[in-house]
């Protein structure tokens, strides 16, 4: 079946999408176990494991985080991944995020706003956990620098429909000039990585996923983060940081309370098989 023939596509249902994501997550888990790579569920996936023992019903992606040394080692092993699995990151042409994704190339995925920007497949978001400084001024400076670069990076590509209002005209102009320099996004991502690597994972007692949400990072003890435990996710035992309560409380507040229905939204992805 042609990947680009819209009329012949058979989109996966939400249930089918979840099943395929679990399959990819288990493949990732087994690869990490085989190669002694540490990881933890995080974000909405960790919340789903704790509150629902699986997916948040309206969630449609998978999030994991890894200690920076393990993250770098995983990226270095991308050629050793099983057939059909591929890691892409800032070094990949057309990729727009500062963190990496693990793709299953048998299933194409399209997110609203990214059509024509980058080619996506069924994915797992891979976030590095980096060391953070103890000094509050150093921490705030680090967050501010990464936040600035993150915003500039987001303006350097065209998200369709994202800049339609008059108040976004400045973003449009800035984005236009950034796109005139083809490697501006890669330079910005290098800046971000230089900033987050400065404290040093080995030298830090606290860690956070600064590259993802620099203005609202959830900072946890490195020792507690590295103390991994088993949690249930869709009937399987997967890895999670032992400080999950602290992490989820910082990230979501009263995380066992369901959000209002108006906030129960998906990424709106469409997925279809490529064969």
C-alpha positions as CSV (number, residue, x, y, z in Angstrom):
1,X,0.0,0.0,0.0
2,X,1.4,3.4,-1.0
3,X,2.4,5.5,2.0
4,X,1.2,8.6,0.3
5,X,-2.1,7.4,-1.2
6,X,-4.5,8.9,1.3
7,X,-7.5,7.1,-0.2
8,X,-6.0,3.6,0.4
9,X,-4.9,4.3,4.0
10,X,-6.6,2.4,6.8
11,X,-6.0,4.4,9.9
12,X,-5.4,2.5,13.2
13,X,-8.1,2.8,15.9
14,X,-7.1,4.2,19.3
15,X,-7.0,0.6,20.6
16,X,-4.9,-0.6,17.8
17,X,-2.5,2.3,18.2
18,X,-2.1,1.5,21.9
19,X,-1.4,-2.1,21.1
20,X,1.3,-1.2,18.6
21,X,2.9,1.3,21.1
22,X,3.0,-1.4,23.8
23,X,4.7,-3.7,21.3
24,X,7.3,-1.1,20.5
25,X,7.8,-0.3,24.2
26,X,8.4,-4.0,25.0
27,X,11.0,-4.2,22.2
28,X,12.7,-1.1,23.6
29,X,12.6,-2.6,27.1
30,X,14.1,-5.9,25.9
31,X,16.9,-4.1,24.0
32,X,17.7,-2.0,27.1
33,X,17.7,-5.1,29.3
34,X,20.0,-6.9,26.9
35,X,22.5,-4.0,26.8
36,X,22.2,-2.9,30.5
37,X,20.8,0.5,29.5
38,X,18.8,2.1,32.3
39,X,15.5,3.9,31.6
40,X,12.3,5.0,33.3
41,X,8.8,5.6,32.1
42,X,8.1,9.3,32.5
43,X,5.6,12.0,31.7
44,X,2.1,10.8,30.9
45,X,3.3,7.3,30.5
46,X,4.5,7.1,34.1
47,X,1.4,8.8,35.2
48,X,-0.6,6.3,33.3
49,X,1.3,3.4,34.9
50,X,0.6,4.7,38.4
51,X,-3.0,5.9,38.0
52,X,-4.3,3.5,35.3
53,X,-1.7,0.7,35.3
54,X,-1.5,1.4,31.6
55,X,-2.3,4.2,29.2
56,X,-4.1,7.3,30.2
57,X,-7.2,6.6,28.1
58,X,-6.8,9.8,26.0
59,X,-3.0,9.6,25.7
60,X,-1.5,8.4,22.4
61,X,2.2,8.4,22.8
62,X,5.0,6.9,25.0
63,X,7.5,8.8,27.0
64,X,10.7,7.4,28.6
65,X,13.8,9.1,30.1
66,X,17.3,7.8,30.6
67,X,20.3,9.0,32.6
68,X,22.5,11.1,30.3
69,X,25.2,8.4,30.0
70,X,22.7,5.7,29.1
71,X,21.0,8.1,26.6
72,X,24.2,8.8,24.9
73,X,25.1,5.1,24.8
74,X,21.7,4.2,23.3
75,X,22.2,6.8,20.6
76,X,25.6,5.4,19.8
77,X,24.0,1.9,19.4
78,X,21.4,3.0,16.9
79,X,22.9,0.7,14.2
80,X,22.4,-2.3,16.6
81,X,18.7,-1.9,16.9
82,X,16.3,-4.6,15.7
83,X,15.1,-4.4,12.1
84,X,12.3,-1.8,11.7
85,X,13.5,0.3,14.7
86,X,15.3,3.5,14.1
87,X,16.5,6.3,16.4
88,X,16.4,9.9,15.1
89,X,17.7,13.0,16.8
90,X,19.0,16.5,16.1
91,X,21.7,15.1,13.8
92,X,18.9,13.6,11.5
93,X,18.0,15.8,8.6
94,X,14.6,17.5,9.0
95,X,14.2,16.5,12.7
96,X,13.0,19.4,14.8
97,X,13.3,18.4,18.4
98,X,16.2,18.7,20.8
99,X,15.6,15.1,22.2
100,X,15.6,11.8,20.3
101,X,12.8,9.5,19.2
102,X,12.7,5.8,18.6
103,X,10.7,5.0,15.5
104,X,8.9,1.8,14.4
105,X,9.1,2.3,10.6
106,X,6.3,-0.2,9.9
107,X,3.7,2.4,11.0
108,X,3.6,5.9,9.7
109,X,2.2,8.6,12.0
110,X,1.2,12.2,11.3
111,X,0.8,14.8,14.0
112,X,-1.3,18.0,13.4
113,X,1.0,20.9,12.6
114,X,4.0,18.8,11.4
115,X,2.7,17.6,8.1
116,X,5.3,18.6,5.5
117,X,7.7,19.5,8.3
118,X,9.1,16.1,9.2
119,X,8.3,12.4,8.4
120,X,7.1,10.6,11.5
121,X,6.5,7.0,12.4
122,X,5.2,5.3,15.5
123,X,7.5,6.6,18.2
124,X,8.8,6.6,21.7
125,X,10.0,10.0,23.0
126,X,13.5,9.6,24.5
127,X,14.4,12.3,27.0
128,X,17.9,12.6,28.7
129,X,18.0,13.3,32.4
130,X,20.8,15.7,33.0
131,X,22.5,17.0,36.1
132,X,21.3,20.3,37.4
133,X,23.3,22.8,39.6
134,X,22.5,23.2,43.3
135,X,22.9,27.0,43.2
136,X,19.4,28.5,42.4
137,X,20.9,31.3,40.4
138,X,22.9,28.9,38.2
139,X,19.8,26.7,37.8
140,X,17.6,29.7,36.8
141,X,20.2,30.8,34.3
142,X,20.4,27.3,32.8
143,X,16.6,27.1,32.5
144,X,16.4,30.6,31.0
145,X,19.1,29.8,28.4
146,X,17.5,26.5,27.3
147,X,14.0,28.0,27.3
148,X,15.2,30.8,25.0
149,X,16.9,28.4,22.6
150,X,13.8,26.1,22.7
151,X,11.5,28.9,21.7
152,X,13.8,30.0,18.9
153,X,14.1,26.5,17.7
154,X,10.3,26.1,17.5
155,X,10.1,29.2,15.4
156,X,12.7,27.9,12.9
157,X,10.3,25.5,11.3
158,X,6.8,26.0,10.0
159,X,4.1,24.4,12.1
160,X,1.0,24.6,9.9
161,X,-1.8,26.4,11.6
162,X,0.3,27.4,14.6
163,X,1.0,30.9,13.6
164,X,-2.4,32.0,12.2
165,X,-3.3,34.7,14.7
166,X,-2.1,38.4,14.4
167,X,-0.3,38.2,17.7
168,X,2.0,35.5,16.3
169,X,3.3,37.8,13.5
170,X,6.5,38.4,15.3
171,X,7.1,34.6,15.5
172,X,6.4,34.3,11.8
173,X,9.0,37.0,11.0
174,X,11.6,35.5,13.4
175,X,10.9,32.1,12.0
176,X,11.4,33.4,8.4
177,X,14.8,34.8,9.2
178,X,15.8,31.6,11.1
179,X,14.8,29.5,8.2
180,X,17.0,31.5,5.8
181,X,20.0,29.9,7.6
182,X,19.5,26.2,6.9
183,X,21.5,24.9,10.0
184,X,20.1,27.4,12.5
185,X,18.0,24.8,14.2
186,X,21.0,22.5,14.6
187,X,23.1,25.3,16.1
188,X,20.3,26.1,18.6
189,X,20.1,22.5,19.6
190,X,23.9,22.4,20.1
191,X,23.6,25.5,22.3
192,X,20.9,23.7,24.4
193,X,23.0,20.6,24.8
194,X,26.1,22.6,25.8
195,X,24.0,24.3,28.5
196,X,22.5,21.2,29.9
197,X,25.8,19.2,29.8
198,X,27.6,22.0,31.8
199,X,26.8,20.8,35.3
200,X,27.8,17.2,34.4
201,X,25.7,14.2,35.2
202,X,28.4,12.5,37.3
203,X,29.1,15.6,39.4
204,X,25.4,16.3,40.2
205,X,23.2,15.1,43.0
206,X,20.0,16.1,41.3
207,X,18.7,15.5,37.8
208,X,15.9,16.7,35.5
209,X,14.8,16.5,31.9
210,X,15.8,20.1,31.1
211,X,15.7,19.8,27.4
212,X,12.0,19.0,27.3
213,X,10.4,21.7,29.6
214,X,13.1,24.0,30.9
215,X,10.6,26.5,32.4
216,X,8.9,23.8,34.5
217,X,11.4,21.1,35.2
218,X,10.7,18.4,37.8
219,X,14.0,18.0,39.7
220,X,14.6,14.7,41.6
221,X,17.4,13.1,43.5
222,X,19.8,11.3,41.1
223,X,20.2,8.4,43.6
224,X,16.4,7.9,43.8
225,X,16.1,8.3,40.0
226,X,18.7,5.6,39.4
227,X,17.0,3.3,41.9
228,X,14.7,1.7,39.3
229,X,11.6,-0.3,40.3
230,X,9.1,-2.3,38.4
231,X,5.6,-0.8,37.6
232,X,2.7,-2.4,35.8
233,X,1.9,-1.0,32.4
234,X,-0.8,-2.7,30.3
235,X,-0.1,-6.1,31.9
236,X,3.7,-5.9,31.7
237,X,6.4,-5.0,34.2
238,X,8.4,-2.0,33.1
239,X,11.0,0.3,34.7
240,X,10.3,3.5,36.7
241,X,12.2,5.8,38.9
242,X,11.7,5.0,42.6
243,X,10.9,8.7,43.2
244,X,7.8,8.6,41.0
245,X,5.6,10.2,43.6
246,X,7.9,13.3,43.9
247,X,8.3,13.5,40.2
248,X,4.6,13.2,39.4
249,X,3.6,15.7,42.2
250,X,6.0,18.3,40.8
251,X,4.8,17.7,37.3
252,X,1.0,17.3,37.8
253,X,0.2,18.3,41.3
254,X,-2.7,16.1,42.6
255,X,-1.9,13.5,40.0
256,X,-4.4,10.8,41.1
257,X,-7.2,13.3,40.4
258,X,-8.6,13.1,36.9
259,X,-8.4,16.4,34.9
260,X,-11.5,18.1,33.6
261,X,-12.9,16.6,30.5
262,X,-11.9,19.7,28.5
263,X,-8.3,18.9,29.3
264,X,-8.5,15.2,28.3
265,X,-7.0,15.7,24.8
266,X,-4.9,13.6,22.5
267,X,-2.1,14.6,20.2
268,X,-4.6,14.0,17.4
269,X,-2.3,11.7,15.5
270,X,-3.3,9.5,12.6
271,X,-1.4,6.2,12.1
272,X,-1.4,3.7,9.3
273,X,0.7,0.7,8.3
274,X,3.3,1.2,5.6
275,X,2.9,-2.3,4.1
